[in-house]
Amino acid sequence: MTSPTPAAARLLKHGAVGQRWVVRFALSEDDDAAHLGHSLSDALGLLTALSEDAVEIETRSGLVRVELSAVRLAKPVPPPRKPRRLAES
């Protein structure tokens, strides 16, 4: 498994609530995806809460809570692109 990345957790600690982030984190052994052979997962969405030991991200599929000790990579990302209108024929 990938080792912790303190720099990513430090960067995330300086994030602003309401900002969009992508966070890659290690799955715990209790996680369903871990039983399928996966060791990491990603959360992409708005940072909704930040504490000394965890972060919460509102993703399209719901709220994800990630312990900072599980964070492997993190970075702010720009807002999603607006959907394009299809040209009428």
N, C-alpha and C positions, 0 to 999 in steps of 0.2 A: 504494500500500500504506500501511497505517496506520503511523505513526511509533512508535518505542519509548516505553513508559510507565515511566520510572524509578520512579515512586511504586508501581506495581503490583509490580515486581520487589523493591523495598525491603520492601513489606508481606509478600510471600511469604518473604523471607529471615528474617522473624520468626515464621514459622509453626512449629508443633510437629509433629514426626514423629508420625504416627498420627492427625492431625487431617484432616478431610475438606475438600477445596478444589475449586473450579472455576477453571481457568486457560484463558484464551484466548491463543493464540499464533500467530505468523506461521509459515507453512509455508515450507520451503526449496524451491528450484526442483527439487530431486531427488525431492521427495515426489510420490507418485502422484496425490493429490488436487489438487496444484498444476497438473498436466497437464490436469485437468478444469475448470480455471478458478477454483478456490478459492484464496484467499490466506490464510485463517485457519482454525484448528480449535480445538476445546475438549477439555479433559481434565477429567473429574469423577471424583474418587475420593480415596483415602487418600494423604497425603503420606508416602512411604516413605524418601526420602533428599533431603538438601539440601546443596549445596556452594556454593562462592563463585561458580560459573559455571553451575550447572544444578540442576534439581529433577526428582525422579522421583515419578510418581503412579501408584498401582495402580488401574486402572479395571476395569470389568466385562470388557472385552475384552483386558486385559493391561497390562503395565507400559509407561508412556509417559515418555520422558526429554525434557525441554524445557530448552533453553538459556535462561538468564535474559535474555539480550539479545533473545530472540524473544518474551518475555512482553509482551502488550498490556494485559490485564486479569487480575486475580486477586482472589479473596475466599474466606474460609472459609465453609462452608455447614453447616447442621445435618445430623445423621444422617438417612438415608432413613426414610420412614414405614414402619411395620410393615404388611404386607399385611392387608387386611380379610378377615374370614371371610365367606363368602356365607351368607345366611340360608337355613335349610332350609325347604322348603315343606311 
